[in-house]
Amino acid sequence: NAGVTQTPKFQVLKTGQSMTLQCAQDMNHNSMYWYRQDPGMGLRLIYYSASEGTTDKGEVPNGYNVSRLNKREFSLRLESAAPSQTSVYFCASRGTRGEQYFGPGTRLTVT
Amino acid sequence: ELKVEQNPLFLSMQEGKNYTIYCNYSTTSDRLYWYRQDPGKSLESLFVLLSNGAVKQEGRLMASLDTKARLSTLHITAAVHDLSATYFCAVNYGGATNKLIFGTGTLLAVQP
């Protein structure tokens, strides 16, 4: 079992460029999440998906879109990147007791 | 607005000492989680606390939950260097969706 995987691990964008962060899990979980982590802060929820085809906003959804392609995959898209979106992005899926399993993260820098 | 506050934010302790990290939250919740994060790494689940009075222990770490006081504690017994990491508590605010609000984290540095 790979658990939760994310690609890419690192990315540098220029302001205004777009990109998609990919996430996949092989634990047959229904719920998946996207978070961002900024220095000195805890994680903040961007979007959530309860199942294939459904998504819901979290605390900080502005500037992001998501797609739940199937049960395994949940992608996060930045349509027009801004320096304020420089962060580490984590994807997670939810286990049976509500605990979340996190991927390794994507470090994104927007210049 | 739901807030989750941890204290202290930074804790430097000597090996062999005991200490407690506190996690206070501002609204009713029935689930609380503790995670560990090593520098540059992802988050690892430590404890799942699902009811008032819940106590879980793993090695030198023990977590408890008091839902009436809206307080969870993470107690460290006889600290060792390998426990150095950032510890986060997270509170479920979304009911069945299990959306979480994270505390800002406690950076623990255990000095040999």
Boltz contact constraints between the chains, C-beta under 6 A:
constraints:
  - contact:
      token1: [A, 41]
      token2: [B, 104]
      max_distance: 6.0
  - contact:
      token1: [A, 42]
      token2: [B, 88]
      max_distance: 6.0
  - contact:
      token1: [A, 42]
      token2: [B, 102]
      max_distance: 6.0
  - contact:
      token1: [A, 42]
      token2: [B, 103]
      max_distance: 6.0
  - contact:
      token1: [A, 42]
      token2: [B, 104]
      max_distance: 6.0
  - contact:
      token1: [A, 42]
      token2: [B, 105]
      max_distance: 6.0
  - contact:
      token1: [A, 43]
      token2: [B, 102]
      max_distance: 6.0
  - contact:
      token1: [A, 45]
      token2: [B, 99]
      max_distance: 6.0
  - contact:
      token1: [A, 48]
      token2: [B, 99]
      max_distance: 6.0
  - contact:
      token1: [A, 94]
      token2: [B, 98]
      max_distance: 6.0
  - contact:
      token1: [A, 97]
      token2: [B, 48]
      max_distance: 6.0
  - contact:
      token1: [A, 98]
      token2: [B, 31]
      max_distance: 6.0
  - contact:
      token1: [A, 98]
      token2: [B, 98]
      max_distance: 6.0
  - contact:
      token1: [A, 99]
      token2: [B, 33]
      max_distance: 6.0
  - contact:
      token1: [A, 99]
      token2: [B, 45]
      max_distance: 6.0
  - contact:
      token1: [A, 99]
      token2: [B, 48]
      max_distance: 6.0
  - contact:
      token1: [A, 102]
      token2: [B, 42]
      max_distance: 6.0
  - contact:
      token1: [A, 102]
      token2: [B, 43]
      max_distance: 6.0
  - contact:
      token1: [A, 104]
      token2: [B, 42]
      max_distance: 6.0
  - contact:
      token1: [A, 105]
      token2: [B, 42]
      max_distance: 6.0
